[in-house]
Amino acid sequence: MQNLLFENLPFGEHINLLPKDGKVNYLGEVFNERECAHLLNALRESLTWKTDELFMFGKIVTTQRKIAWIGDQGCSYKYSGLQKHPQPWTRELLDIKSKVEDLTDCHFNSCLLNLYHNGNEGMGWHSDDEKELDEQAPIASLSLGGRRKFSFRHKKEKTSISFFLENGSLLMMHSPTQQYWLHSLLKTKTVVEPRINLTFRKIILNNESSQ
């Protein structure tokens, strides 16, 4: 088992952070500090935030972090046994989506936002491999706010790779990363500012799956 920690994270669309079985690119900071502060406040005020509910060990568990699921019409999403129905896009989210799509040359029809109030809130090991997701499409992960440690762990070999996601930075997870790797936002006792993570995705709509 190998545990790697990037102190100075290399970035660029041609640099793969994973040693095998997937592709992850760190594109660096795509929004400046002033833009991030504006967007963070606007998203907190304009969206309907709810505590996340996960179905675990036969019961529903409520998280401290809050979520907002946004998408085109018909982009419902089911994970942890519970159905999520999308809120409509806001002006700020459409502006962010447009920039992310321009930078990545990819199209997204939905976005899951997670609001972490402090370092005591994180995300356990998981893969974004729900059946509604287009497994060939990448997932674009944008960080706004506090700097947090993010990790990948290979499902079979248990190799782990960790690094810090900076304010305004963009991370791309390409196929077949979700098939072979888990990822997690690690909790910390260090005092950190609130953080919103936006993961832009492509949901397979019913009319697409029938073609």
C-alpha positions in Angstrom: 0.0 0.0 0.0 1.3 3.4 -1.0 0.3 6.7 0.5 1.1 9.8 -1.4 0.7 13.4 -0.3 1.2 16.2 -2.8 2.4 19.3 -1.1 2.8 21.4 -4.3 0.1 20.0 -6.5 1.0 19.9 -10.3 -1.7 21.2 -12.5 -2.8 21.1 -16.1 -5.1 19.0 -18.3 -2.3 16.8 -19.4 -1.1 15.9 -15.9 -2.7 12.8 -14.4 -2.6 12.7 -10.6 -3.5 9.0 -10.5 -0.9 6.3 -11.2 -3.4 3.9 -12.9 -7.1 3.0 -13.6 -8.3 6.6 -14.1 -7.5 10.2 -14.8 -7.7 13.2 -12.5 -6.5 16.6 -13.6 -6.0 19.7 -11.3 -6.6 22.9 -13.3 -5.6 25.2 -10.5 -7.4 28.4 -9.4 -9.9 29.4 -12.1 -11.6 32.1 -10.0 -9.7 34.8 -8.0 -10.2 35.5 -4.3 -12.6 38.4 -4.9 -14.7 36.4 -7.3 -14.8 33.4 -4.9 -16.0 35.6 -2.0 -18.8 37.0 -4.1 -19.9 33.6 -5.4 -19.7 31.9 -2.0 -22.0 34.5 -0.5 -24.4 34.6 -3.5 -24.8 30.8 -3.5 -25.4 30.7 0.3 -28.2 33.3 -0.1 -29.8 32.3 -3.4 -30.2 28.5 -3.0 -32.4 26.3 -0.8 -30.0 24.4 1.4 -31.0 21.2 3.1 -29.2 18.8 5.4 -28.3 15.7 3.5 -30.0 12.4 4.3 -28.3 9.1 3.8 -29.7 5.6 4.1 -27.2 3.7 6.2 -27.5 0.5 8.2 -31.2 0.3 7.6 -32.0 3.9 8.8 -31.9 7.5 7.6 -28.9 9.5 8.9 -28.9 13.3 8.7 -25.6 15.1 8.0 -24.4 18.4 9.4 -23.2 19.6 6.0 -25.9 20.9 3.7 -26.6 20.2 0.0 -28.4 21.7 -3.0 -29.1 19.7 -6.1 -29.4 21.8 -9.3 -30.2 20.7 -12.8 -32.1 20.8 -16.1 -35.7 19.6 -16.1 -35.8 15.9 -15.6 -32.4 15.6 -13.9 -33.5 13.7 -10.8 -30.8 11.9 -9.0 -30.9 9.0 -6.5 -28.0 8.1 -4.1 -27.9 6.4 -0.8 -31.4 5.1 -1.5 -33.0 8.6 -1.5 -34.3 10.6 -4.5 -33.1 14.2 -5.2 -35.2 16.5 -7.4 -33.4 19.5 -8.9 -33.8 23.2 -8.1 -33.6 25.5 -11.2 -30.3 27.1 -12.2 -29.6 30.6 -10.7 -27.8 33.3 -12.6 -24.6 32.8 -10.6 -24.6 29.1 -11.2 -25.2 29.5 -14.9 -22.2 31.9 -15.0 -20.0 29.4 -13.2 -21.2 26.5 -15.4 -20.5 28.5 -18.5 -16.9 29.1 -17.4 -16.3 25.5 -16.3 -17.7 24.3 -19.7 -15.5 26.7 -21.6 -12.4 25.6 -19.6 -13.1 21.9 -20.0 -14.8 21.7 -23.3 -17.5 19.5 -21.7 -21.3 20.0 -21.2 -23.0 19.5 -17.9 -26.7 19.4 -17.1 -26.6 19.2 -13.3 -24.7 20.2 -10.2 -24.5 18.9 -6.7 -23.4 21.5 -4.1 -22.1 20.7 -0.7 -21.8 23.3 2.0 -19.2 22.6 4.8 -19.5 25.0 7.6 -16.2 24.0 9.3 -13.5 21.4 9.5 -15.7 19.0 11.5 -17.8 18.4 8.4 -16.5 16.2 5.7 -17.5 13.5 3.2 -16.7 9.8 3.7 -15.2 7.4 1.2 -17.4 6.9 -1.9 -17.6 6.9 -5.7 -19.9 8.9 -7.9 -21.1 5.9 -9.8 -24.9 6.1 -9.6 -26.8 4.7 -12.5 -28.2 8.1 -13.5 -24.8 9.5 -14.3 -23.2 9.2 -17.7 -20.2 7.1 -16.8 -18.2 8.3 -19.8 -18.7 12.0 -18.9 -16.2 13.7 -16.5 -17.2 15.3 -13.2 -15.9 18.8 -12.7 -15.3 19.8 -9.0 -15.0 23.4 -8.1 -14.0 24.6 -4.6 -15.0 27.9 -3.1 -13.9 29.0 0.4 -11.7 27.1 2.9 -8.7 25.1 1.8 -9.5 21.4 2.5 -7.6 18.1 2.2 -9.0 15.7 -0.5 -8.0 12.1 -1.0 -8.4 9.2 -3.5 -8.0 5.5 -2.5 -7.8 2.6 -4.9 -10.6 0.1 -4.3 -8.4 -3.0 -4.6 -4.8 -2.0 -4.0 -5.6 0.6 -1.2 -3.1 3.1 -2.7 -4.0 6.6 -1.5 -3.3 10.0 -2.9 -4.0 13.2 -1.0 -3.7 16.9 -1.7 -5.3 20.3 -0.7 -8.0 21.9 -2.8 -7.5 25.7 -2.9 -10.1 28.4 -3.0 -11.3 28.8 -6.6 -9.7 25.7 -7.9 -11.1 23.2 -10.4 -10.5 19.4 -10.3 -11.6 17.1 -13.2 -12.4 13.4 -12.6 -12.5 11.4 -15.9 -13.7 7.9 -16.7 -12.9 5.2 -15.5 -11.9 6.9 -12.2 -15.2 6.2 -10.4 -15.0 2.5 -11.2 -11.6 2.0 -9.6 -11.2 4.7 -7.0 -13.0 6.1 -3.9 -12.6 9.7 -2.8 -13.2 11.6 0.4 -13.1 15.1 1.9 -11.2 14.6 5.1 -12.3 16.2 8.4 -9.8 18.4 10.2 -9.4 20.0 13.6 -7.7 22.9 12.0 -9.9 26.0 12.0 -11.0 26.6 8.4 -13.5 28.9 6.7 -16.8 27.6 5.3 -16.5 25.9 1.9 -18.9 25.2 -0.9 -17.9 22.4 -3.4 -19.7 22.3 -6.7 -19.6 19.0 -8.7 -20.9 19.5 -12.2 -22.2 16.3 -13.7 -24.1 14.8 -16.7 -27.3 13.0 -15.9 -28.6 10.6 -18.5 -32.2 11.7 -19.3 -34.9 9.3 -20.1 -35.1 10.4 -23.8 -31.3 9.8 -24.1 -31.3 6.4 -22.5 -34.0 5.2 -24.9 -32.1 6.1 -28.0 
